[in-house]
Amino acid sequence: MTKPTLEHRSDFFKATKQVNQDHVLIVLNYSLPSFVPLLWEQSRLRVCADGGANRIYDELPRIFQEEEESAVRARYIPDAIVGDLDSLRPDVRDFYTQNSVPIIDLSHDQDTSDLHKCIKYAQGANPSLTQQSKLLVVGAVGGRLDHQLSNIHILYKFRDLRIVLLGKGNLALLLPEAFEHEIYPDRGVEGPICALIPVGSPVSDVHSTGLRWNLGGQSLQFGELISTSNEIKAERISVRAKGPLLWTTELTGTPGLQTSSS
């Protein structure tokens, strides 16, 4: 039986000030890539995960160094701050409280990560989230390995949502088993290095096109074969497999143009 096809396009790397009703931005507590303002402008909902609010407060003024810090901070006000709030600094909390930002204390729940909490909040705030919606998670790649593995776990936990993990130099998303996949990377930003990684269990009958080293029905498994340090060689990558795969690309270009205050 033929599976439906799911397309993956990195349209969020294109410079625009038009809000995309299908985009949600989640900011985690790790060093932010310089393209955060680009994603901010086009997202319908912007949520900071606990100390992610510190990152917005501290790091965005460094991106716009020619502007007053207060002007930048006033321009980038999140819609909510969600988490167990063990990392949110008092001065940052006071600033966003004064700007009427809801601060959702979920410290009673120590069984889920702040990213998990933010996704559940986004679902509640946007009941219309669909397979076409994209949850763009910045600060998700880099730093502590256990945090990165937790973020990858979230891709599998919420495999019915389209979640993209982003950081300085990397992008990662899940290719669910229920679909055949067509990937259209932004070649000005992504690659050439890419990978197809089986996480948690072996994945059999993997087929791909558009890569330097394509797969023709092999099984991927930790301890055996995995497809890392592969290369993008076409505008369109196709992947099908009997199991979910993690797709990653390196980010080597500069996405769009930084949005200005004008």
Secondary structure by P-SEA (a helix, b strand, c coil): cbbbbbbbbcccccccccccccbbbbbcccccccaaaaaaaaccbbbbccaaaaaaacccccccccccaaaaaaaccccccccccccccaaaaaaaaaabbbbbbccccccccaaaaaaaaaaaacccccccccccccccccccaaaaaaaaaaaaaacccbbbbbcccbbbbbbccccbbbbbcccccccccccccccccccccccccccccccccccccccccccccbbbcccbbbbbccbbbbbbbbbccccccccccc
